[in-house]
Amino acid sequence: VGLSTNIPPHNLAEVLRACIALLDKPEMSVEQLMGYIHGPDFSQGGRIIGTDGIKDYFTTGKGRIIARAEVRLEETPRNRSLIITQIPPIGRDRVKASIVKAINARKLEGLMPDVRDESDTEKGMRIVLDLRKDADAAQTLSQLFNETDLQISLSFQMVFLFGSPMQAARQPKQVGLLELLNYWNAHQVDILTRRTEFDLRKARERLHVVEGLIIGAAHAEQIVRIFQRAEDRAAARKEIEAKYSLTPVQSDVIASMTLAQVTRLDAGKYAKEKEELQTRINELERLLSDRKALISLLKKEMQQLIKQFGDERRTIIDAEGQHSAPVTVVEQLHDREQMAIAVTRAGTLKALPADTFKPRGKNGNATYTPVRGDEQLRQVIATTSQDYLLCVASSGRVFQVAAHRIPAATRSAKGEPLRKLLELASGEEIVTVLPVESYDEDRYLVAFSKLGKVKKSPLSEYRTADVDGLQDMKLSDGDSVVTALISDGQGEYFVTTSNGQTLRFSDEALRAQGRAGQGVAAMALGKGAIVVSASSLSGPQEGLVSLLVVTDSGLVKKVPTSQYPQKGRATAGVITTELVEREHVLLTMLINEEDSLLVTFTGTNGEQVTVVKASEVKAFPRARKGVTLVNGRIVSVIKL
């Protein structure tokens, strides 16, 4: 029983593991105990700074600790915020009130006045504190710990009444956690001993009854006749007790039965139960006579509790931390982890491990093995969890979503619909998703339209894009964006049309303009032709890449980029492949020999997918047509 006591919660699994160790070594030191129980474990998580207070109450039953919230820095292109994800063991309202009070008292000059609580059951705790533009995040966090309840002190005093509840004048005693757990272990051994004695008594009582039932089953007919001729059940009970050497308990059980029940007594069933009871009694007697066996059973039961109810520690113990030391670095809310984003033709996104589409194998035979669902892939993006995804729509609007917001999924899963992540209009679809680490002034978003327009704008213009979208490229009636890319402003572009023309022109010929610009002519189009693809090439890549050309009839080839002369922007370009009547170019892309290509095609069994190494694609001159790559009509080709 606790009396005038304040005991912190601990992790169940840690406590039970410590108790198991103490059963073997009750004289262990406090330092050894701290190897099992690291300290308090609060349901709201948080962090404990230093271990001196923990060691104090482990030893003496009295101590004081410093509990601190977990706060991370979240940076977006628009602003920076401190995100509170865990708090000390106090109410959320108290924490928020203390922050508001400090802001109003001008003790937190680095924070905007708004304190937003975005906590919910899905995201967990999320209290948002927006930083001012010129604020130092680490300095502001130090002030938060000093001036608000994001850091508090907690005192513990463990006082108990020891002894039997029936014992008179039990005295309160302050004990450390080490001593308390040894008391608890002794109590558990006592409970297990008394439970075993109880089970043994009940097993012996049942064995005695079963032995009587076995006798009753062997003489059921005679017992029935005794009951039938007896004056009453009491007389019958006395007669069968005397005739078959039964005890009063055994005869009373039989006498309480109906005649039908007596006739149905199963000797075999009770013989089996007798054998089981004798085995059980032997086990219980062994436990009571062998303390080591009893302790072993107690350990086993504790292990079962750990398995059934144990969970991970929530509160971090910062053993080297100093609560008075200023914060020097604020950790990012999301760790930088490599990841792959898969975009499907059905308009969904899914996040996958970075090596999902990596070819596997040795000795130059590495390859990627497709799985069900790969036939829907339209784009595979290598990025990190701290990057942003610029989503360019057919309408010319540009959206932005943080990569970490894309739900993780399996390779065969459908993914999250883009319409759930972005505010897309009816009929609007995303044509390209581009990863962005930072919105640099010297990089550009270059968008190409179906009717031959192109617009180049500084990437920094899209810093404020969000899920609602920004209007970017102004399009004429019947026009739409077909693709977009990010350029360093120093390379070249390869633009291909459906009628088999490719134009190579320098980025120098394309002047950057503001986001609201209309764009300029990228390429002169032939009658009925539309732009189907556009790629960018930097100087160092020249000679290492080829242009992959795929027609809607399924013919494929690669053409060295050296065969494409650089021409002026807004010209017609040169022939890129021979086309037969009604044949059109489906797509083109720049590839190198190490690339793996995921080819989706319509075969005899519907849509199928295969992987082709770029080195296996045959090279032909521009004016020649390609060759059949797969047995079917090609739907799409993407680089892995």
C-alpha positions as CSV (number, residue, x, y, z in Angstrom):
1,V,0.0,0.0,0.0
2,G,1.3,3.5,-0.9
3,L,1.0,6.2,1.7
4,S,1.5,10.0,0.9
5,T,3.5,8.8,-2.0
6,N,4.2,9.9,-5.6
7,I,5.5,7.1,-7.8
8,P,6.2,7.7,-11.5
9,P,5.0,5.2,-14.1
10,H,7.5,2.7,-15.6
11,N,7.6,0.5,-18.6
12,L,6.0,-2.8,-17.9
13,A,8.5,-4.9,-19.9
14,E,11.5,-3.2,-18.3
15,V,10.1,-3.7,-14.8
16,L,9.3,-7.4,-15.3
17,R,12.8,-8.0,-16.9
18,A,14.3,-6.4,-13.8
19,C,12.2,-8.6,-11.5
20,I,13.3,-11.7,-13.4
21,A,17.0,-10.6,-12.9
22,L,16.4,-9.9,-9.2
23,L,15.0,-13.4,-8.7
24,D,18.5,-14.6,-9.6
25,K,20.4,-11.8,-8.1
26,P,18.5,-9.9,-5.4
27,E,21.6,-8.2,-4.2
28,M,22.3,-6.4,-7.5
29,S,23.4,-2.8,-7.4
30,V,21.3,0.3,-8.4
31,E,23.6,0.8,-11.4
32,Q,22.8,-2.8,-12.5
33,L,19.1,-2.2,-12.0
34,M,19.3,0.9,-14.2
35,G,20.5,-1.4,-17.0
36,Y,17.0,-3.0,-16.9
37,I,14.8,-0.1,-15.9
38,H,16.1,3.1,-17.5
39,G,13.8,5.4,-15.6
40,P,10.2,6.6,-15.6
41,D,8.2,6.0,-18.8
42,F,5.4,8.5,-19.3
43,S,2.4,7.8,-21.6
44,Q,2.9,11.1,-23.5
45,G,6.6,10.3,-24.1
46,G,8.9,13.3,-23.7
47,R,12.5,13.3,-22.5
48,I,14.2,13.0,-19.1
49,I,17.3,15.1,-18.8
50,G,20.1,13.5,-16.8
51,T,20.0,10.4,-14.6
52,D,21.0,11.7,-11.1
53,G,17.4,12.0,-10.0
54,I,16.6,8.6,-11.3
55,K,19.5,7.1,-9.4
56,D,18.3,8.9,-6.2
57,Y,14.8,7.5,-6.1
58,F,16.0,4.0,-7.2
59,T,18.3,4.1,-4.2
60,T,16.4,6.0,-1.5
61,G,12.8,6.3,-2.8
62,K,13.1,10.0,-3.1
63,G,14.3,12.0,-6.1
64,R,13.7,14.8,-8.6
65,I,13.9,14.7,-12.4
66,I,13.7,17.2,-15.2
67,A,11.1,16.2,-17.9
68,R,11.2,18.0,-21.3
69,A,9.0,18.0,-24.4
70,E,10.1,16.7,-27.8
71,V,10.2,19.5,-30.3
72,R,11.3,19.3,-33.9
73,L,11.9,21.9,-36.7
74,E,9.7,21.7,-39.8
75,E,10.8,23.8,-42.7
76,T,8.6,24.4,-45.8
77,P,9.2,26.8,-48.7
78,R,6.9,29.2,-47.0
79,N,8.0,29.2,-43.4
80,R,9.7,27.5,-40.4
81,S,7.8,26.0,-37.4
82,L,8.7,24.3,-34.2
83,I,6.5,21.2,-33.9
84,I,5.8,19.8,-30.4
85,T,5.2,16.1,-30.7
86,Q,5.5,14.9,-27.1
87,I,5.1,16.8,-23.8
88,P,5.9,16.2,-20.1
89,P,3.3,14.3,-18.0
90,I,0.9,17.3,-17.8
91,G,-2.1,18.3,-19.8
92,R,-1.9,19.7,-23.3
93,D,-4.0,22.7,-22.3
94,R,-1.6,23.6,-19.6
95,V,1.4,23.5,-22.0
96,K,-0.4,25.7,-24.5
97,A,-1.5,28.1,-21.9
98,S,2.1,28.5,-20.6
99,I,3.3,29.2,-24.1
100,V,0.6,31.8,-24.8
101,K,1.4,33.5,-21.4
102,A,5.1,33.7,-22.3
103,I,4.4,35.1,-25.8
104,N,2.1,37.7,-24.3
105,A,4.8,38.6,-21.7
106,R,7.3,39.1,-24.6
107,K,9.5,36.3,-23.4
108,L,9.4,34.5,-26.8
109,E,10.2,37.2,-29.4
110,G,11.1,34.5,-32.0
111,L,7.6,33.1,-32.2
112,M,4.5,34.3,-34.0
113,P,1.5,34.8,-31.6
114,D,-0.6,31.9,-33.0
115,V,-0.3,28.6,-31.2
116,R,-2.0,25.9,-33.3
117,D,-3.0,22.5,-31.9
118,E,-3.3,20.2,-34.9
119,S,-3.3,17.0,-32.8
120,D,-5.6,14.1,-33.9
121,T,-5.8,10.4,-33.5
122,E,-4.1,9.8,-36.9
123,K,-1.1,12.1,-36.6
124,G,-0.8,12.1,-32.8
125,M,0.3,15.2,-31.0
126,R,1.2,18.1,-33.1
127,I,1.3,21.6,-31.6
128,V,2.6,24.1,-34.1
129,L,4.6,27.2,-33.2
130,D,5.5,29.3,-36.3
131,L,8.9,31.1,-36.1
132,R,9.4,34.6,-37.2
133,K,11.4,35.1,-40.4
134,D,14.7,36.1,-38.7
135,A,14.3,34.0,-35.5
136,D,17.0,31.6,-34.4
137,A,15.3,28.2,-33.9
138,A,17.7,26.9,-31.3
139,Q,17.7,30.1,-29.3
140,T,13.9,30.2,-29.4
141,L,13.6,26.6,-28.2
142,S,16.0,27.3,-25.3
143,Q,13.6,30.1,-24.3
144,L,10.6,27.8,-24.6
145,F,12.2,25.3,-22.2
146,N,13.2,28.1,-19.7
147,E,9.9,30.1,-19.8
148,T,7.1,27.5,-20.4
149,D,5.9,24.1,-19.2
150,L,7.7,22.4,-22.1
151,Q,10.3,21.7,-19.4
152,I,9.2,20.9,-15.8
153,S,10.6,19.3,-12.7
154,L,9.0,16.3,-11.1
155,S,9.6,15.0,-7.5
156,F,9.1,11.5,-6.4
157,Q,8.6,10.0,-2.9
158,M,7.9,6.3,-2.5
159,V,6.4,5.6,0.9
160,F,4.6,2.3,1.6
161,L,3.0,0.4,4.4
162,F,4.6,-3.0,4.6
163,G,3.2,-6.2,6.2
164,S,-0.1,-8.1,6.3
165,P,-3.3,-6.2,6.0
166,M,-4.4,-7.9,9.2
167,Q,-1.2,-6.8,11.0
168,A,-1.7,-4.1,13.6
169,A,0.3,-0.9,13.6
170,R,1.9,-1.3,10.3
171,Q,4.6,1.4,9.9
172,P,5.2,3.5,6.8
173,K,8.6,3.2,5.2
174,Q,10.3,5.0,2.4
175,V,12.1,2.6,0.0
176,G,14.0,2.8,-3.2
177,L,12.9,1.1,-6.3
178,L,15.5,-1.6,-5.9
179,E,14.2,-2.6,-2.4
180,L,10.6,-2.3,-3.5
181,L,11.1,-4.7,-6.4
182,N,12.7,-7.3,-4.0
183,Y,9.7,-6.9,-1.7
184,W,7.4,-7.3,-4.7
185,N,9.3,-10.5,-5.8
186,A,9.0,-12.0,-2.3
187,H,5.2,-11.2,-2.4
188,Q,4.9,-12.9,-5.8
189,V,6.7,-16.0,-4.5
190,D,4.3,-16.0,-1.6
191,I,1.3,-15.6,-3.9
192,L,2.5,-18.4,-6.2
193,T,3.1,-20.7,-3.2
194,R,-0.4,-20.1,-1.8
195,R,-1.9,-20.5,-5.3
196,T,0.0,-23.8,-5.7
197,E,-1.2,-25.0,-2.3
198,F,-4.8,-24.1,-3.3
199,D,-4.5,-25.9,-6.6
200,L,-3.0,-28.9,-4.9
201,R,-5.8,-29.1,-2.4
202,K,-8.4,-28.8,-5.1
203,A,-6.7,-31.4,-7.3
204,R,-6.6,-33.9,-4.4
205,E,-10.3,-33.2,-3.6
206,R,-11.2,-33.8,-7.2
207,L,-9.1,-37.0,-7.4
208,H,-11.0,-38.3,-4.3
209,V,-14.3,-37.6,-6.1
210,V,-13.1,-39.2,-9.4
211,E,-12.0,-42.4,-7.6
212,G,-15.5,-42.7,-6.1
213,L,-17.1,-42.1,-9.6
214,I,-14.9,-44.9,-11.0
215,I,-16.3,-47.2,-8.4
216,G,-19.8,-46.0,-9.1
217,A,-19.3,-46.6,-12.9
218,A,-18.2,-50.2,-12.2
219,H,-21.3,-50.9,-10.1
220,A,-23.8,-48.7,-11.7
221,E,-26.6,-51.3,-12.1
222,Q,-26.4,-52.4,-8.4
223,I,-26.3,-48.8,-7.3
224,V,-29.5,-48.0,-9.3
225,R,-31.3,-51.0,-7.7
226,I,-30.2,-49.8,-4.3
227,F,-31.7,-46.4,-5.0
228,Q,-34.9,-47.9,-6.3
229,R,-35.6,-50.0,-3.2
230,A,-34.3,-47.6,-0.6
231,E,-36.8,-45.5,1.4
232,D,-35.0,-42.3,0.5
233,R,-31.7,-41.0,-0.8
234,A,-30.1,-40.7,2.6
235,A,-30.7,-44.4,3.2
236,A,-29.4,-45.3,-0.3
237,R,-26.3,-43.2,0.3
238,K,-25.5,-45.0,3.6
239,E,-25.9,-48.4,1.9
240,I,-23.6,-47.7,-1.1
241,E,-21.1,-46.1,1.2
242,A,-20.9,-49.2,3.4
243,K,-21.1,-51.7,0.5
244,Y,-18.5,-50.2,-1.7
245,S,-16.2,-48.6,0.9
246,L,-16.9,-45.0,-0.2
247,T,-16.3,-42.0,1.9
248,P,-19.1,-39.6,2.7
249,V,-17.9,-37.2,0.1
250,Q,-17.8,-39.8,-2.6
251,S,-21.2,-41.3,-1.7
252,D,-22.8,-37.8,-1.5
253,V,-21.7,-37.1,-5.1
254,I,-23.2,-40.3,-6.4
255,A,-26.4,-39.8,-4.3
256,S,-26.9,-36.4,-5.8
257,M,-27.1,-37.8,-9.3
258,T,-30.3,-38.9,-11.1
259,L,-30.6,-42.6,-11.9
260,A,-30.1,-41.8,-15.6
261,Q,-26.8,-40.1,-14.7
262,V,-25.6,-43.0,-12.7
263,T,-26.3,-45.4,-15.6
264,R,-24.3,-43.2,-17.9
265,L,-21.2,-43.0,-15.7
266,D,-18.1,-43.5,-18.0
267,A,-15.4,-45.5,-16.3
268,G,-12.9,-44.8,-19.1
269,K,-13.4,-41.1,-19.0
270,Y,-12.8,-40.9,-15.2
271,A,-9.8,-43.2,-15.4
272,K,-8.2,-40.8,-17.9
273,E,-9.1,-37.8,-15.6
274,K,-7.6,-39.7,-12.6
275,E,-4.4,-40.1,-14.5
276,E,-4.3,-36.4,-15.4
277,L,-5.0,-35.4,-11.8
278,Q,-2.3,-37.6,-10.5
279,T,0.2,-36.0,-12.9
280,R,-1.0,-32.6,-11.9
281,I,-0.7,-33.4,-8.2
282,N,2.9,-34.7,-8.7
283,E,3.8,-31.4,-10.5
284,L,2.2,-29.3,-7.7
285,E,4.0,-31.3,-5.0
286,R,7.3,-30.9,-6.8
287,L,6.8,-27.1,-7.0
288,L,6.1,-26.9,-3.3
289,S,9.1,-29.0,-2.5
290,D,11.5,-27.3,-4.9
291,R,11.9,-23.5,-4.6
292,K,14.0,-23.4,-7.8
293,A,11.1,-24.9,-9.8
294,L,8.7,-22.4,-8.2
295,I,11.0,-19.5,-9.1
296,S,11.3,-20.9,-12.7
297,L,7.5,-20.9,-13.0
298,L,7.3,-17.3,-11.7
299,K,9.9,-16.2,-14.3
300,K,7.9,-18.0,-17.1
301,E,4.7,-16.2,-16.1
302,M,6.5,-12.9,-16.1
303,Q,7.9,-13.6,-19.6
304,Q,4.3,-14.3,-20.7
305,L,3.2,-11.0,-19.4
306,I,6.0,-9.2,-21.3
307,K,5.0,-11.0,-24.5
308,Q,1.3,-10.2,-24.0
309,F,1.4,-6.7,-22.7
310,G,4.9,-5.3,-23.1
311,D,5.6,-2.4,-25.4
312,E,8.4,-0.1,-26.4
313,R,9.6,2.7,-24.1
314,R,8.0,6.1,-24.9
315,T,10.1,8.4,-22.8
316,I,13.7,9.0,-23.9
317,I,16.4,9.1,-21.2
318,D,19.1,11.7,-22.1
319,A,21.8,10.5,-19.8
320,E,24.3,13.2,-20.8
321,G,21.9,16.0,-21.1
322,Q,22.1,19.2,-19.0
323,H,18.8,21.0,-18.4
324,S,20.4,24.4,-18.0
325,A,22.6,24.1,-21.2
326,P,21.3,26.1,-24.2
327,V,19.9,24.2,-27.2
328,T,22.4,24.4,-30.1
329,V,20.7,22.3,-32.7
330,V,17.0,21.6,-33.4
331,E,16.4,18.3,-35.0
332,Q,14.3,18.1,-38.2
333,L,10.8,16.7,-37.8
334,H,11.4,14.2,-40.6
335,D,14.7,12.4,-40.9
336,R,16.2,12.5,-44.3
337,E,15.6,9.0,-45.7
338,Q,16.0,7.9,-49.3
339,M,12.8,6.8,-50.9
340,A,11.1,6.1,-54.2
341,I,7.8,7.6,-55.3
342,A,5.8,5.7,-57.8
343,V,3.2,7.5,-59.9
344,T,0.6,5.3,-61.6
345,R,-1.4,5.8,-64.8
346,A,-4.5,5.6,-62.6
347,G,-3.5,8.9,-60.9
348,T,-2.2,7.6,-57.6
349,L,1.1,8.0,-55.6
350,K,2.8,5.6,-53.3
351,A,6.0,5.8,-51.3
352,L,8.3,2.8,-51.4
353,P,11.8,1.9,-50.1
354,A,14.6,3.5,-52.2
355,D,15.9,0.2,-53.5
356,T,12.4,-1.1,-54.6
357,F,13.2,-0.8,-58.3
358,K,16.9,-1.4,-58.1
359,P,18.1,-4.2,-60.4
360,R,19.5,-7.1,-58.4
361,G,22.1,-9.6,-59.5
362,K,25.8,-10.2,-59.8
363,N,28.5,-10.2,-62.5
364,G,26.8,-7.7,-64.8
365,N,23.5,-9.7,-64.8
366,A,21.6,-7.4,-62.5
367,T,18.0,-7.1,-63.4
368,Y,14.7,-5.9,-62.0
369,T,11.8,-8.5,-61.6
370,P,8.4,-6.9,-62.2
371,V,5.5,-7.6,-60.0
372,R,1.7,-7.3,-60.3
373,G,0.8,-3.6,-60.4
374,D,4.0,-2.5,-62.3
375,E,2.0,-2.3,-65.5
376,Q,0.2,0.8,-64.0
377,L,3.5,2.7,-63.4
378,R,3.9,6.0,-65.2
379,Q,6.8,7.5,-63.4
380,V,9.4,6.4,-60.7
381,I,11.0,9.2,-58.7
382,A,14.1,8.9,-56.5
383,T,13.8,11.4,-53.7
384,T,14.1,11.8,-49.9
385,S,11.6,12.3,-47.1
386,Q,12.7,15.9,-46.7
387,D,12.1,16.9,-50.3
388,Y,9.0,18.4,-52.0
389,L,7.1,17.1,-55.0
390,L,6.1,19.6,-57.7
391,C,3.1,18.2,-59.4
392,V,2.5,19.8,-62.9
393,A,-1.1,19.5,-64.2
394,S,-2.3,19.3,-67.7
395,S,-4.1,22.6,-67.2
396,G,-0.9,24.5,-66.5
397,R,-1.4,24.6,-62.7
398,V,1.4,23.6,-60.4
399,F,0.9,21.9,-57.0
400,Q,3.3,21.1,-54.2
401,V,3.1,18.3,-51.6
402,A,5.8,17.2,-49.1
403,A,7.3,13.8,-50.0
404,H,6.8,12.6,-46.4
405,R,3.1,13.0,-46.8
406,I,2.9,10.3,-49.4
407,P,1.6,7.1,-47.7
408,A,4.0,4.2,-47.7
409,A,2.6,1.2,-49.6
410,T,3.6,-2.2,-51.0
411,R,4.7,-2.6,-54.6
412,S,1.4,-4.2,-55.6
413,A,-0.8,-1.6,-53.7
414,K,-2.9,0.9,-55.6
415,G,-1.5,3.9,-53.7
416,E,-3.1,7.2,-52.6
417,P,-5.2,9.0,-55.3
418,L,-3.7,12.4,-56.2
419,R,-7.2,13.9,-55.9
420,K,-7.1,13.2,-52.2
421,L,-3.8,14.9,-51.8
422,L,-4.4,17.8,-54.3
423,E,-7.3,20.1,-55.1
424,L,-7.6,19.0,-58.7
425,A,-10.4,20.4,-60.9
426,S,-12.7,18.1,-62.9
427,G,-10.8,16.8,-65.9
428,E,-7.5,18.1,-64.6
429,E,-4.7,15.5,-64.3
430,I,-1.1,15.5,-63.2
431,V,1.3,14.9,-66.1
432,T,4.6,15.1,-64.3
433,V,5.9,14.9,-60.7
434,L,9.3,16.5,-60.0
435,P,11.3,16.2,-56.8
436,V,12.7,19.4,-55.3
437,E,15.2,19.7,-52.5
438,S,15.4,23.5,-52.5
439,Y,13.9,26.3,-54.5
440,D,17.2,27.7,-55.9
441,E,17.3,30.9,-57.9
442,D,19.5,29.4,-60.6
443,R,17.2,26.5,-61.4
444,Y,14.1,26.6,-63.5
445,L,10.8,24.8,-64.1
446,V,10.4,24.3,-67.9
447,A,6.9,23.2,-69.1
448,F,6.0,22.0,-72.6
449,S,2.5,22.1,-74.1
450,K,0.9,19.8,-76.6
451,L,0.7,22.6,-79.3
452,G,4.3,23.4,-79.1
453,K,4.6,26.1,-76.4
454,V,7.3,26.2,-73.7
455,K,7.7,28.3,-70.6
456,K,10.8,28.6,-68.4
457,S,10.4,30.2,-64.9
458,P,12.7,30.4,-61.9
459,L,12.1,27.5,-59.5
460,S,11.9,30.0,-56.7
461,E,8.6,31.3,-58.2
462,Y,6.9,28.0,-57.0
463,R,8.0,28.3,-53.4
464,T,4.5,29.2,-52.3
465,A,2.8,26.4,-54.2
466,D,0.6,24.1,-52.1
467,V,-2.2,21.5,-52.5
468,D,-4.5,24.2,-53.9
469,G,-2.2,24.9,-56.8
470,L,-0.8,27.9,-58.5
471,Q,-1.7,29.0,-62.0
472,D,1.4,28.8,-64.1
473,M,1.3,28.4,-67.9
474,K,-1.5,30.2,-69.7
475,L,-2.8,27.9,-72.4
476,S,-4.9,28.5,-75.5
477,D,-8.1,26.6,-76.2
478,G,-7.4,22.9,-77.0
479,D,-3.8,23.1,-75.6
480,S,-2.5,21.3,-72.5
481,V,0.8,20.7,-70.7
482,V,2.3,17.3,-71.8
483,T,5.4,17.3,-69.6
484,A,7.7,19.5,-67.5
485,L,11.3,19.2,-66.2
486,I,13.7,21.0,-64.0
487,S,16.7,22.6,-65.7
488,D,19.9,24.3,-64.5
489,G,19.6,26.8,-67.4
490,Q,22.7,25.6,-69.2
491,G,21.8,22.6,-71.2
492,E,19.8,21.7,-74.3
493,Y,16.3,20.4,-74.9
494,F,15.1,17.6,-77.2
495,V,11.4,18.1,-78.2
496,T,9.7,15.4,-80.2
497,T,6.3,15.5,-82.1
498,S,3.9,12.8,-83.0
499,N,4.8,13.0,-86.7
500,G,8.4,12.0,-86.0
501,Q,10.3,15.3,-85.8
502,T,12.8,16.1,-83.0
503,L,14.1,19.6,-82.3
504,R,17.3,20.1,-80.4
505,F,17.8,23.7,-79.1
506,S,19.9,25.4,-76.5
507,D,18.6,26.7,-73.2
508,E,20.2,30.0,-74.1
509,A,17.5,30.4,-76.7
510,L,14.8,30.2,-74.0
511,R,14.5,33.3,-71.9
512,A,13.2,32.9,-68.3
513,Q,9.9,34.7,-67.5
514,G,7.7,35.1,-64.5
515,R,5.3,32.4,-63.4
516,A,2.3,34.2,-64.9
517,G,3.9,34.3,-68.4
518,Q,2.3,32.7,-71.5
519,G,5.4,31.0,-72.7
520,V,6.9,31.1,-76.2
521,A,7.0,28.7,-79.2
522,A,9.2,25.7,-78.6
523,M,8.8,24.1,-82.0
524,A,7.1,24.6,-85.3
525,L,4.5,21.8,-85.7
526,G,3.5,20.0,-88.9
527,K,-0.2,19.6,-89.8
528,G,-2.0,17.6,-87.1
529,A,1.2,17.1,-85.1
530,I,1.4,17.5,-81.4
531,V,4.3,17.5,-78.9
532,V,4.6,14.0,-77.2
533,S,7.9,14.3,-75.3
534,A,10.6,16.7,-74.1
535,S,13.9,15.9,-72.4
536,S,16.9,18.0,-71.2
537,L,20.6,17.3,-71.8
538,S,23.5,18.8,-69.9
539,G,26.9,19.2,-71.5
540,P,28.8,16.4,-69.7
541,Q,26.1,13.9,-70.9
542,E,26.9,14.4,-74.6
543,G,28.2,11.1,-76.1
544,L,26.9,9.0,-73.1
545,V,23.2,9.1,-73.9
546,S,20.9,8.2,-76.8
547,L,17.4,9.2,-77.6
548,L,15.0,6.3,-77.2
549,V,12.2,6.5,-79.8
550,V,9.0,4.4,-79.4
551,T,6.1,4.4,-81.9
552,D,2.5,3.5,-81.2
553,S,2.9,0.4,-83.4
554,G,5.5,-0.9,-81.0
555,L,8.7,-0.2,-82.9
556,V,11.6,0.9,-80.8
557,K,15.2,2.1,-81.4
558,K,17.8,4.4,-79.9
559,V,19.6,7.2,-81.8
560,P,22.9,8.7,-80.7
561,T,22.3,12.4,-79.7
562,S,25.2,13.4,-82.0
563,Q,22.8,12.7,-84.9
564,Y,20.6,15.6,-83.9
565,P,22.0,19.0,-84.9
566,Q,21.3,22.0,-82.7
567,K,18.8,24.3,-84.3
568,G,17.0,27.5,-83.4
569,R,14.0,27.4,-81.1
570,A,10.6,27.5,-82.9
571,T,11.9,25.6,-85.9
572,A,10.7,22.2,-87.2
573,G,13.6,20.1,-86.2
574,V,14.7,17.0,-88.0
575,I,13.3,13.5,-88.7
576,T,13.7,11.2,-85.7
577,T,12.2,8.0,-87.2
578,E,10.6,6.6,-90.3
579,L,6.9,6.3,-90.0
580,V,4.5,4.2,-92.0
581,E,0.9,5.4,-92.8
582,R,-1.1,6.3,-89.7
583,E,1.8,5.5,-87.4
584,H,2.8,8.0,-84.8
585,V,5.6,8.5,-82.2
586,L,4.4,7.5,-78.8
587,L,7.3,8.9,-76.8
588,T,11.0,9.6,-76.6
589,M,13.4,9.9,-73.7
590,L,17.1,10.2,-73.2
591,I,18.8,7.0,-71.9
592,N,22.2,5.7,-71.1
593,E,23.5,2.2,-71.5
594,E,23.1,1.4,-67.8
595,D,19.4,2.2,-67.6
596,S,16.7,-0.4,-67.1
597,L,13.4,0.3,-68.9
598,L,10.0,-0.9,-67.7
599,V,7.9,-1.6,-70.8
600,T,4.1,-2.0,-70.4
601,F,2.4,-3.5,-73.5
602,T,-0.9,-5.0,-74.5
603,G,-0.5,-8.7,-75.2
604,T,-2.7,-11.7,-75.6
605,N,-3.3,-11.8,-71.8
606,G,-4.1,-8.1,-71.5
607,E,-1.7,-5.6,-70.2
608,Q,1.7,-7.1,-69.4
609,V,5.1,-5.7,-68.3
610,T,8.7,-6.6,-68.9
611,V,12.1,-5.1,-68.2
612,V,14.5,-4.3,-70.9
613,K,18.1,-3.1,-70.5
614,A,18.9,0.0,-72.5
615,S,22.0,-1.7,-73.8
616,E,19.8,-4.3,-75.5
617,V,17.8,-1.8,-77.5
618,K,19.1,-1.6,-81.0
619,A,20.6,1.6,-82.4
620,F,19.6,3.0,-85.8
621,P,20.0,6.2,-87.7
622,R,17.4,8.9,-87.4
623,A,15.8,8.2,-90.7
624,R,15.4,4.5,-90.1
625,K,12.5,2.9,-88.3
626,G,12.9,0.8,-85.2
627,V,12.3,-2.9,-84.5
628,T,9.8,-4.8,-82.5
629,L,10.7,-5.0,-78.9
630,V,7.8,-6.9,-77.4
631,N,4.9,-9.0,-78.7
632,G,2.2,-6.5,-78.3
633,R,1.3,-2.8,-78.5
634,I,3.4,-0.7,-76.2
635,V,1.4,1.4,-73.7
636,S,4.3,3.1,-71.8
637,V,8.0,3.0,-71.2
638,I,9.6,4.4,-68.0
639,K,13.1,4.5,-66.6
640,L,13.7,2.7,-63.4
